[in-house]
């Protein structure tokens, strides 16, 4: 059986990669993809810990996180499409309508 | 044996996650993200969570990524230009990420040393992760959350339609 610590280290690395992508990328769609990556890292931590504690509740949480992620992607991509229609760009640095 | 599979899947997941970031065109990022999701589904199989593994493949690698690929196809993106960055953005991103990684790994090491005695051996886990137990739990203890999730999906659908409509 693989030790729990390996799963948690993998989770930490995947989450950090997602955060790095959000920080360094300026493309809105790639930023949404990096958010999905972070959600998946958290899901993996939930599943690993629920497996090692022999509790199914963590898996239910993962199920609901998947639901929320689907809703989030639907609304987020609709916002990106609407912004692209308005400004002809997907670069988040150029979307500064409400900044000043 | 299990350890070998774990290392293969973990290396594929980390490499494809890195490639998501270091690709210039969004379409390649999306395809590498599909690979990353598939290897995470393989890790769910290793953890005896078959139902969630199949859900991962259907929802994440199937529905969500097809949706993202559709939007990339519709929008005619031109890839990152890399001009107009904030000053020192790359440096601060690397520093912040390393700090976060340090804290996360430290926290997980701390948690493991505290919960060592609750780990169980694998013979007791025969019914774990099956659809039957999952459904029983979902429709008894978590019934209210299940209904609220359906309302959330309805609201997200309406919101996407409203955003996608042409302005009058």
Boltz contact constraints between the chains, C-beta under 6 A:
constraints:
  - contact:
      token1: [A, 1]
      token2: [B, 122]
      max_distance: 6.0
  - contact:
      token1: [A, 2]
      token2: [B, 2]
      max_distance: 6.0
  - contact:
      token1: [A, 2]
      token2: [B, 3]
      max_distance: 6.0
  - contact:
      token1: [A, 2]
      token2: [B, 6]
      max_distance: 6.0
  - contact:
      token1: [A, 4]
      token2: [B, 112]
      max_distance: 6.0
  - contact:
      token1: [A, 5]
      token2: [B, 112]
      max_distance: 6.0
  - contact:
      token1: [A, 8]
      token2: [B, 108]
      max_distance: 6.0
  - contact:
      token1: [A, 10]
      token2: [B, 10]
      max_distance: 6.0
  - contact:
      token1: [A, 12]
      token2: [B, 104]
      max_distance: 6.0
  - contact:
      token1: [A, 12]
      token2: [B, 105]
      max_distance: 6.0
  - contact:
      token1: [A, 13]
      token2: [B, 14]
      max_distance: 6.0
  - contact:
      token1: [A, 14]
      token2: [B, 17]
      max_distance: 6.0
  - contact:
      token1: [A, 16]
      token2: [B, 97]
      max_distance: 6.0
  - contact:
      token1: [A, 16]
      token2: [B, 100]
      max_distance: 6.0
  - contact:
      token1: [A, 16]
      token2: [B, 101]
      max_distance: 6.0
  - contact:
      token1: [A, 17]
      token2: [B, 17]
      max_distance: 6.0
  - contact:
      token1: [A, 19]
      token2: [B, 97]
      max_distance: 6.0
  - contact:
      token1: [A, 19]
      token2: [B, 100]
      max_distance: 6.0
  - contact:
      token1: [A, 20]
      token2: [B, 97]
      max_distance: 6.0
  - contact:
      token1: [A, 21]
      token2: [B, 21]
      max_distance: 6.0
  - contact:
      token1: [A, 23]
      token2: [B, 93]
      max_distance: 6.0
  - contact:
      token1: [A, 24]
      token2: [B, 93]
      max_distance: 6.0
  - contact:
      token1: [A, 27]
      token2: [B, 80]
      max_distance: 6.0
  - contact:
      token1: [A, 29]
      token2: [B, 26]
      max_distance: 6.0
  - contact:
      token1: [A, 30]
      token2: [B, 26]
      max_distance: 6.0
  - contact:
      token1: [A, 30]
      token2: [B, 29]
      max_distance: 6.0
  - contact:
      token1: [A, 33]
      token2: [B, 29]
      max_distance: 6.0
  - contact:
      token1: [A, 33]
      token2: [B, 33]
      max_distance: 6.0
  - contact:
      token1: [A, 37]
      token2: [B, 17]
      max_distance: 6.0
  - contact:
      token1: [A, 40]
      token2: [B, 40]
      max_distance: 6.0
  - contact:
      token1: [A, 44]
      token2: [B, 40]
      max_distance: 6.0
  - contact:
      token1: [A, 47]
      token2: [B, 44]
      max_distance: 6.0
  - contact:
      token1: [A, 47]
      token2: [B, 47]
      max_distance: 6.0
  - contact:
      token1: [A, 47]
      token2: [B, 49]
      max_distance: 6.0
  - contact:
      token1: [A, 51]
      token2: [B, 47]
      max_distance: 6.0
  - contact:
      token1: [A, 52]
      token2: [B, 119]
      max_distance: 6.0
  - contact:
      token1: [A, 53]
      token2: [B, 118]
      max_distance: 6.0
  - contact:
      token1: [A, 54]
      token2: [B, 120]
      max_distance: 6.0
  - contact:
      token1: [A, 54]
      token2: [B, 125]
      max_distance: 6.0
  - contact:
      token1: [A, 56]
      token2: [B, 133]
      max_distance: 6.0
  - contact:
      token1: [A, 56]
      token2: [B, 137]
      max_distance: 6.0
  - contact:
      token1: [A, 59]
      token2: [B, 49]
      max_distance: 6.0
  - contact:
      token1: [A, 59]
      token2: [B, 52]
      max_distance: 6.0
  - contact:
      token1: [A, 60]
      token2: [B, 137]
      max_distance: 6.0
  - contact:
      token1: [A, 60]
      token2: [B, 142]
      max_distance: 6.0
  - contact:
      token1: [A, 62]
      token2: [B, 52]
      max_distance: 6.0
  - contact:
      token1: [A, 64]
      token2: [B, 149]
      max_distance: 6.0
  - contact:
      token1: [A, 66]
      token2: [B, 59]
      max_distance: 6.0
  - contact:
      token1: [A, 67]
      token2: [B, 149]
      max_distance: 6.0
  - contact:
      token1: [A, 71]
      token2: [B, 152]
      max_distance: 6.0
  - contact:
      token1: [A, 71]
      token2: [B, 153]
      max_distance: 6.0
  - contact:
      token1: [A, 71]
      token2: [B, 156]
      max_distance: 6.0
  - contact:
      token1: [A, 73]
      token2: [B, 64]
      max_distance: 6.0
  - contact:
      token1: [A, 74]
      token2: [B, 156]
      max_distance: 6.0
  - contact:
      token1: [A, 74]
      token2: [B, 160]
      max_distance: 6.0
  - contact:
      token1: [A, 75]
      token2: [B, 156]
      max_distance: 6.0
  - contact:
      token1: [A, 75]
      token2: [B, 159]
      max_distance: 6.0
  - contact:
      token1: [A, 75]
      token2: [B, 160]
      max_distance: 6.0
  - contact:
      token1: [A, 77]
      token2: [B, 71]
      max_distance: 6.0
  - contact:
      token1: [A, 78]
      token2: [B, 160]
      max_distance: 6.0
  - contact:
      token1: [A, 78]
      token2: [B, 163]
      max_distance: 6.0
  - contact:
      token1: [A, 78]
      token2: [B, 164]
      max_distance: 6.0
  - contact:
      token1: [A, 79]
      token2: [B, 163]
      max_distance: 6.0
  - contact:
      token1: [A, 82]
      token2: [B, 163]
      max_distance: 6.0
  - contact:
      token1: [A, 84]
      token2: [B, 75]
      max_distance: 6.0
  - contact:
      token1: [A, 90]
      token2: [B, 77]
      max_distance: 6.0
  - contact:
      token1: [A, 93]
      token2: [B, 84]
      max_distance: 6.0
